[in-house]
Amino acid sequence: MATKVVMAQLSPTMEEGRLIEWKVSEGDEIEQGDIVAEIETDKANMDVEALGSGVLRKIVVQEGQTVPVGALIGVIAGPDEDISGLLEEAAAAEDGAGAGREEEGDGGEDGAGTEEGEEREVGVAAETAAAKQGAAQEREGGSAPPRRGREETGREAGAPGGRRDGGRVRASPVARRMAEEEGIDLSRIEGSGPGGRVVKTDVEEAIESGAARVGTRGAAGPARLVEESVQLSQMRKAIARRLTESLGPVPHFFLTSEIDMGRALDLRAELNERLAARSEDAGSGVSKIGVNDLLLKALAEALVRHPEINASWGEGEIRRHGRVDLGIAVALEDGLITPVLRDADRKGLLQITAEARELIGRARTRKLEPEEYQGATFSLSNLGMFPIEEFTAIINPPEAGILAVGRTVEKPVVVDGEIVVRRRMRVTMSCDHRVIDGATGARFLETLKDMLENPLAMLT
């Protein structure tokens, strides 16, 4: 019996997914549970497992394509089993959805539709414009599909390299980043990708040959700007949708406080010295505590003391949570994700440090499971590693608050009537006014400030 391989809904907010890579080829023997493909969801890259055994008879969706949840992407069946009905069903579904996708701009650069002269494979809907095979098709470190010959790329006659009539160079995001890093002029590279697009291998060849170089980082000469349209990743689409749902309907207000971080940083330095010595003896374990770890610990302790902040808005009720699950905003190349540190109020500083580091590491490689980035009760967004002293963050519903943290700076302040230099950090809490009132939020920040200015209190 034939088994469908479909674009599964791998997170509650996922509406569509992009097929990054097929792990198998047509004709390969498949066992139930085998990993057959990797897809990009709105939060992470996830593996797709085969739900049945047989032969991968047909790949319906190619690498780089984006399709809605539930769409057929491949068929596993017996070697001689008739699968024409499934393929006709997939083709009909694609025909029905194609026009809407083109209007939404999912057809690649400029939202173009299928190019004239392209033919369908038997029983499989044709791809839209060749440019639709975007950056996901040539992920860094992944295997690129077979390269087309120059005569098959469909480039406009007389257009140099990957340049279109409008003067814009057609190139994948990976190729653009490599060209920028190596000082390569994309307009002087002949693209071998779909529609004449400059792809990763083209830039690698240019780097190797030394051609099209306009200077490397640090070299003299002005930087060059390139007008381009960047295809939206599933994560960027989800961010746009979620933040629109937050800032509009949720009545935000903001509270800012300045905290003296002198004692906290001194304690951190002392703890790190001891951890370094212990790590040398033991050869393992946590070797360094970060400022972010102190913030997480302080937040957890403050939220226990102020359960009215560790809450969320619901239909006809305000729900106060019985555990502190802290979301940690992590910046990625094409967006951000918020892994959740569970039961932070029940963990010591070293355990928070170890678990947060592990979560952040897997977030950056997009290896989190859905349950690891959903269900926070409060979130932390820290830009202290950048020259940003103060900012406001947008609440992630249904949470009622998020803390935005700037960098710590040395500045003159008045203490006991004298001007002294202190290490100060500004924090801003975004509050959902349906759940948190001004005085309520102010009392919470007062507790948080006291925790960080007297850090031994939160460690004992």
N, C-alpha and C positions, 0 to 999 in steps of 0.2 A: 504494500500500500504506500502511495506517495506521501511524503512529509513536506509540508510547507516550511520554508525558512522565511520568517516575516520580520519586519521592523518592530521589535517588541517595545512596549512602554516600560522603560527601565527606571523611570522616576515619575512621581505623581504629576509633575508639571510638564512632562515631555509631551509635545504634540507632533514632532517630526524628528528625524535623525539623519545624519550624514554617514554614508558607508565609507569608512576610512580605508579598510584593507580586507581583502579576502585572504584567509589563511590557507585555503585549499583551492584547487583548480577543478574545472569541469572534468568529469571522468574519474576523480579520486574516490576511493572507498571511504565511507564515513561510518563511524560507530556512534551510537547514541551517547551524548555527553561530550563529543569532540568539540573543540573550539573551531568554528568555521569562518568567523568574520569578526572584525572590530568596528564598532560604530561610535560616532560622536553624539552624545546626548547634550542636553542643555547644561549639564554640570560636569560631566566626566566622560572619559573614553571607556567603553565597556565591551566585554567579549560576548559574542553570541554563540550559544551552544546548540548543537543539533538535537532535536527532539526525537529523532528516529534514525535508524541505520539504513544504509544502502549506498548508492552512487550519487555524487553531486551531478545531476543530469543537466541542469541549466542554471547559469548565473543571470538573473533577471535585471538586477540593479548593479551598475558598474561602480567601481571605486570613484569617490568624489561626488556621487549623486546624493541629493537630499530627497527623502520621500516621507510621507506621513506615517504615523504609527499604524501598524496593521497591514501595511503594504507588503506584497510578496517581493522578496529579494532573491530567492533561489528555490530550487526544487530538488529534493532528495528522493530517489525512487529506485526500483529495480532496474537492471540494465536494459530490459526490453519492455518495461512498463510504459503504457501510453500516458503522456503528460500533456497532451495538446490542449485538453480542456482547461487545465490550470494556467497554461500560457495565454490562452485566449482570454481568460478571465482577467489576467494581469494587464494585457494589452487594452482591454476595454476600460479598466479602471484608470489606466494612464491617460487614455484619450479623454476621459471625462474630467480629469483633474488638470490637464495640461494648460488650458487657457487661463485658468485661475492662477496657476503658479507663475506664468509669464507676466501677468498683470502685477503680481506681488514682487517681481524682480528676482525670482529664484532661478532664472535662466542663466546666471553667470553675469559677466560684465555687461552693463547697460540693460539687463533683463531681456536679452535678445531671445527670439524663438528659434526653432530649428532652421538650419541653413538650407538653402535651396540645393537640391541634388543629393541630400543625405537619404539613405534607404533604411528601412526597418529590418532587423533580424527577424526570422520567421517566428511569429507568435509573441514577439517582445516589442513593447513600445519603443520608438526611437528616442534617443536623447535629444534634449533641446540643443541650443547652440553649442558648438564644440567648446566654447569658453566655459561651459558649465562644469567641466572637469577641473575644478579650482585647486586651491592649495592642498586640500586634504588628499588629493591624488598622489602627491609627491612629498608626503610627510618626511621630515628630516629623519634620517636613519632608516627609513623604510625603503622597500623596493619599488622603483618606478615602473609603470607599465611600458610595454614595447613602444619605441619611438616611431612615429610616422615618418615616411619619407617626405622630403621637402615639397614634392609635387602634390602631396595629399593634405597639406595643412590648411588649405583654403584661405591663405593670405591674400589680401587685395594685391592686385598686380602693381608693381612699382613701389610698394610700401617698404621702406628699409627696416630690416630686422623684424621686431614685433610691433612696429608702430602702425597705428590705425590712421584713417583719413583725418581724424580730428587732431592728430599730433601726439596722442598719448601712447606710451609704450605699454603693450600688453604683456604682463609678466605675473607670475604667481607670487604670493606674499613671501614664500621662502626664497625665491630668486631675488626679489627686491631687497630683502634683508641682507643676503649674502653680498649683493652688489654694493650696497651701502657700506657694509663693513670693510670690503676690499677696495673701495674706490673705483668701481666699475661703471662705465657709462652704458646703461641698458640699451640706449638707442643705437649703439654700434654693434649690438649682438644680434645675429640671425636666430630667431626663435624656431625651435623644432617641435614645440608643443601644439596642441589643438588650436587651429586658427592662427598659427604663427606666434603663439604665446611663448615668451622666454621662460624657460623652466630651469630647475636646479642644475641639471646636467650641462645646460648651455653656459651658465655662469661658471661652473667648475672648469669647463674647457677654456673659457676666456681667462680665468685666473691662471691656469696652467701655462697657457701660451703667452700671457702677459698682454694680450690684446685688450682694447677698449678701456684701459686703465686711465683714470683721470686723477689719480693721487689717493693715498691711503689716509687713514685717520692720523691726524697730527701733521699731515703734509700741508704746505702752503696752498692757498687758493680757496676761493669761496665755495661753500657747499651748494649743491644743485637741488632744486625742488622739482618734484615730478608730480603732475596731476594724475590722480588715480582713483578708481573706485575699488574699495576693499569689500570682498564678499563677507557677509555677516556669518559668524560662527553660530552654532546652536546656543552657546553660552551667552554671546552678546545679545542675541534675540531674547533670551530669557531675562537677562538683566534689564533690557529696555522695557519689557512687559511688566516685570515685578516692580520696578521703581516707579513706573507710571501708576501702577495700582496703589503704591504707597503714598507718594508725595501729594497726589490729588485728594484721595478720600481721607487719608489720615491727617488730622489736625496737629501738625508739628509745632512745638515750641522748644527753645534752646536755653540751656543754663551753662554758663562757663565759670570755671573756678581755676585759680592758680595754686599750685602745690609746691612746697619746698621739698625737693627730692634729695637733699644733702644726706640725711641719715639713711635713707633707703639705698642710695648708691654706695655709701660707705659700707653698709651691711652686705650688699651684694659683692663688693670687692673682697671683703673678708671671707665670705662664704666660698667664693670662687678660688681663693688661695687655698683653702682647706680641701676643696674638691679636687683641685689640680694635684695636690700632694697625695690625696687618697687614691686618685685615679692612677697615678704612677705606681703606687704600691699594689693596687688591685688589678690594674690593667683593663678596667672596664667601668661601666656605669656613667651617670651624668657627670660631666666635667666642667660645665659652665651654666650659670643661671643668667638669663637675660632680663632686661627691664620688662619685657612683655610678660614674662613669667610672674614677676612681682605684681604686675597689674592684674593678671588673672586671679592670683591668690587674693589680692585685696578686694577685687570685685566680688568674688565668691563669698568672702566673709561679710562684706557690706550688704549683699543681697539677702543673706540669711537674717540679718538684723532688720531688713526692710522688705518684708515679703510683698508689700504693696507695689514694689517696683518690679519684682520677679513675677510678672503677671502678663496676661494677654487679654485682648478684647474679643468677645464672642457675641453671638446673637442673643441679646437679652441678658447677658451676664459678663462679669469680669472674672476671669479664672486666675486664681493664685496657685502657682505651681509648688508641688511638694519636693522638688529637687532643683538644683541650679545646674543648668546645662548651658555652658557659655559658647557662643559662636565666635570664631576667630577669623576676621576678614583676611584673606590671603590673596595677594595680587598675582594674576597670571598674565601671560603675554597678551591674551585676547579678552581679558575680563577679570573677574574675581570670583572666588568661592569661599564659603564660610563653613569650614569643618567645625564639628561640635565636640567640645570637651565635656563629657558626661559626668554628672555628680561631682562637679568641681568643689563643692562645699564640703565634701567628705574626703578630700585628698590633701596630702601635704605638699609643700613647695616642690620637693624633688620629684614627686610623682607627677605633679602638674607639668613640670619642666620636661620630663621624659615623654609624657603622652602628647603634649602640645607639639613638641619637636617632631614626633613621629607622624602626627596628623598633618602638620604643615608640609612635611616632606612628601607624603603621598598625595596631598592636594596639588602640589606643584607638578607632579608627574601625572596628575589626573587619574589616580588609581583609587579614589575613594568609592566606597559603596554608598548607595542612596541614603541608608540610615545614618551614615556618618556625617552628612551635611544638612540634615533636616531636623527640625524640632528643637531649636535653641530657645531658651527662655529670656536671654539677654545677649547682646553682642558687643564685641570690642573691635574697633578699627584704629590701628596705630600707624601713624606716618612719622613717628619720631626718628626714623632712620634717614629722613629727608629734611631739607631746610624749610620745614613747614612748622610754624609755631602754633597755629590754631586753625581749625576747620570744623565744619558741621557735616555729619553723616546722615544718611536717609535711613529711616527705620525699616526693618525687614518684617512685615506683618506675618503672623499676628503678635509678634513681640511688641512690647510697649516702650522699649528704649534701646538706645545704642550709645556707647561712649566713644567719642573721637579724641584721640590723643596726639598732641604735637611733640616736637622735640624739646629736650631739656637744654636750657641756655643759662649761662652765667650772666647775672644782671645785678645792678645796684638796687638794694631795697632798704627800707628803714626798719631797723630792729631796735627796740628800746631807745628810740630817739637818736640812733646813730645810723649812718649810711654804711652798709656792709655789702659784700658780694655774696650772692647765694645762687644755688643751682635750682632753677624754677621750671616747672612744666605746666602748661595750660591744657585743661581737659574741657570738652564741651559735651554735655549729654543732650541728645535729641529725645524728646518725650512725646508720647501720644497723649494729648490732653483729655481724651475720653477716659483714660485710665489713671494718669498721673497729673496732679495739680502742681502749681509752681512751688508752694511751700513743701510739698511732699518730696519733690525732686531735689530741692535745696537741702533738706535734711539728709537725704541719701548721699549727696556730694560732700556734705560736711563729714559724714562718717567715713567715706572713702578717703578724703583728705587726711583725716586723723590717722587712718590705717597706714598710709604711705609716709606720713611725717613722723610716725612712731611705729616703725615696722615690726619691732619685737612683739607688739601687742597682737599682731595677726599670726605670728609664728608660735605663740604659746597657748 
